[in-house]
């Protein structure tokens, strides 16, 4: 029996894939650095061994899957190559794996993790479904008919996939360390569109997606009545967001989702469209789209001392604007305080003015030092370059988070793709300790 060994198992996609194979009764183990990541928790719950990197982990009777972050400089990759054992890159392995299912790739510059999670939640309540979500969540069923997975555009990894369906949420310039410009990003998505075998579900409100060509049908969704699937008569209340769905001008049904903001409606429309295409009943879609609890680090809420604390992965200007919009629509009577940690020097430099414009939608802004990537060269850019572009923005450190106490009854948004959670943890710990002493 084949044993699966994952080199870099704590990566979000790697962790999810390992969980899927474990659920399917395969023997799975992996290796990684010692630092604790939230993606390792589900691995530990499933009893999947996590080992330190060492060449002794490599065995002839293994299928070896390596994260794209590791090459022959890693002792395990080097050992496998020395012994003539094939090393499968994660994207290529996933591309082969999905061939056994009706596969649905979810891709886009923003919103793909939330949309993948929502689709998996609805579809698994209708049909046998396995799924891989970019927040490190994976579920495998031995007799799955469908496989829902997040397809990342970074370094064109999604070109390893030839799915039956693709949901495309939007096209936006990101990952400036790899893509040259917005047109380069578009060309990557165009190549992906050419690899889809059955249909593409695309956001018609996105001008770039309107430019796509494909040999399969492109079904558009959005707010315009001209789209195949459109959202109309939108209302908000404390229970969530309510809207009618029209299919090519004909009323289909009224839906309620727990999220707030236009991007949540668009994500829901994508899921409604693909489920309708695969003949999931209206009642099933309505019921389960209303009970989705969200994915990790996407508007994850806690309440403390009258404040609402929200942890969110937003790390691009478009995502920051959407997260602030969600907070305002859900909590219209509260101030919104943004605590933002830029992710990578290359992204911060490329979008410096855009970050400033997005953050100015908050009532107060606190900035953390830039979280750099190990792949980056050092930069002369500092957080002060962003601070000087935002009126009233202040710098914050882990030790100085108690200043957030001054914003009574506010919504505190901790946003970033690095380790911004440590600022929220420090704030919670500091408040609890100060409360104990008083």
Secondary structure as GFF3:
##gff-version 3
##sequence-region A 1 438
A	DSSP	beta_strand	3	7	.	.	.	ID=ss1
A	DSSP	alpha_helix	12	23	.	.	.	ID=ss2
A	DSSP	beta_strand	27	32	.	.	.	ID=ss3
A	DSSP	three_ten_helix	38	40	.	.	.	ID=ss4
A	DSSP	alpha_helix	41	45	.	.	.	ID=ss5
A	DSSP	beta_strand	49	52	.	.	.	ID=ss6
A	DSSP	three_ten_helix	55	57	.	.	.	ID=ss7
A	DSSP	beta_strand	62	66	.	.	.	ID=ss8
A	DSSP	alpha_helix	75	82	.	.	.	ID=ss9
A	DSSP	beta_strand	87	89	.	.	.	ID=ss10
A	DSSP	alpha_helix	90	97	.	.	.	ID=ss11
A	DSSP	three_ten_helix	98	100	.	.	.	ID=ss12
A	DSSP	beta_strand	102	107	.	.	.	ID=ss13
A	DSSP	alpha_helix	112	124	.	.	.	ID=ss14
A	DSSP	beta_strand	129	133	.	.	.	ID=ss15
A	DSSP	beta_strand	137	139	.	.	.	ID=ss16
A	DSSP	beta_strand	146	150	.	.	.	ID=ss17
A	DSSP	three_ten_helix	154	160	.	.	.	ID=ss18
A	DSSP	beta_strand	165	168	.	.	.	ID=ss19
A	DSSP	alpha_helix	182	193	.	.	.	ID=ss20
A	DSSP	beta_strand	199	203	.	.	.	ID=ss21
A	DSSP	alpha_helix	207	210	.	.	.	ID=ss22
A	DSSP	beta_strand	217	222	.	.	.	ID=ss23
A	DSSP	beta_strand	229	237	.	.	.	ID=ss24
A	DSSP	beta_strand	240	247	.	.	.	ID=ss25
A	DSSP	beta_strand	250	257	.	.	.	ID=ss26
A	DSSP	alpha_helix	262	277	.	.	.	ID=ss27
A	DSSP	alpha_helix	282	289	.	.	.	ID=ss28
A	DSSP	beta_strand	300	304	.	.	.	ID=ss29
A	DSSP	beta_strand	307	312	.	.	.	ID=ss30
A	DSSP	alpha_helix	317	330	.	.	.	ID=ss31
A	DSSP	beta_strand	336	343	.	.	.	ID=ss32
A	DSSP	alpha_helix	345	350	.	.	.	ID=ss33
A	DSSP	alpha_helix	352	359	.	.	.	ID=ss34
A	DSSP	beta_strand	364	371	.	.	.	ID=ss35
A	DSSP	alpha_helix	383	387	.	.	.	ID=ss36
A	DSSP	beta_strand	394	395	.	.	.	ID=ss37
A	DSSP	three_ten_helix	398	406	.	.	.	ID=ss38
A	DSSP	beta_strand	411	415	.	.	.	ID=ss39
A	DSSP	alpha_helix	421	437	.	.	.	ID=ss40
###
